[in-house]
Amino acid sequence: GYNTRYMVAEDSDLALRNCLQGSAYGLRAWMYFDLLRVFGGKAENGELLGVPILTEPTDPKTADASTIERATFDECAEQILKDCDSAYKYLPRNILPSRISRRGRLFMKSYKHH
């Protein structure tokens, strides 16, 4: 959640929340893309492997690693696309060109048209 006790202007508060939410989705998409690029691979049977997908907060001290399964490459790509769509939805249109790098925009477009 957001700690908004210092925010007082309703319009500005909503704009900031949306910007933070969009930034978080964009960063998660970028990080999963990077994880997939580095740790994804091909199984012996030819299946493309992904990485575990965690979309809810997880406490590493109490999480049981044996229950966290590796997702498929397609599931990872689908999650990345969902996060890109969410980032696009929440980020203000007037900051998209300047805040997202050229590589980031090309990445989003390439997956969007894939």
C-alpha positions, -999 to 999 in steps of 0.1 A, spaced: 0 0 0 9 36 -1 18 58 28 -2 89 19 -5 107 52 17 135 38 -2 139 6 -30 165 7 -40 173 -29 -64 146 -42 -55 151 -79 -18 151 -72 -21 121 -49 -38 101 -76 -13 111 -103 16 102 -80 0 68 -71 -6 60 -107 30 70 -117 44 49 -89 22 19 -99 31 22 -135 68 25 -127 66 -6 -106 49 -26 -133 75 -13 -159 104 -23 -136 90 -57 -129 85 -63 -167 121 -52 -173 135 -74 -145 116 -105 -157 128 -98 -192 164 -97 -178 159 -128 -157 144 -147 -187 173 -136 -208 199 -147 -183 183 -178 -167 159 -190 -192 170 -219 -213 161 -250 -232 153 -283 -215 167 -316 -228 133 -322 -245 135 -289 -263 110 -271 -242 119 -234 -236 123 -228 -199 114 -196 -180 119 -185 -144 97 -186 -114 70 -160 -115 62 -143 -82 36 -115 -84 28 -113 -47 51 -103 -18 71 -133 -6 91 -135 26 123 -153 18 127 -163 54 94 -183 55 89 -192 19 93 -229 10 115 -229 -21 104 -264 -30 69 -251 -37 81 -224 -61 80 -238 -97 98 -227 -127 74 -212 -153 76 -219 -190 91 -194 -214 56 -186 -227 42 -179 -192 71 -156 -185 65 -137 -218 28 -134 -210 36 -120 -176 60 -95 -191 33 -84 -216 7 -80 -188 32 -59 -168 40 -38 -199 3 -32 -205 -3 -23 -169 27 1 -169 13 18 -201 -21 20 -184 -8 37 -152 20 59 -165 10 94 -176 12 98 -214 32 131 -211 62 113 -194 63 81 -214 87 93 -241 112 109 -216 111 84 -187 113 52 -207 145 46 -226 145 40 -263 154 3 -257 125 0 -232 100 14 -257 113 -9 -285 111 -38 -261 75 -30 -253 66 -25 -289 83 -57 -300 65 -78 -275 32 -60 -281 34 -70 -318 48 -105 -312 
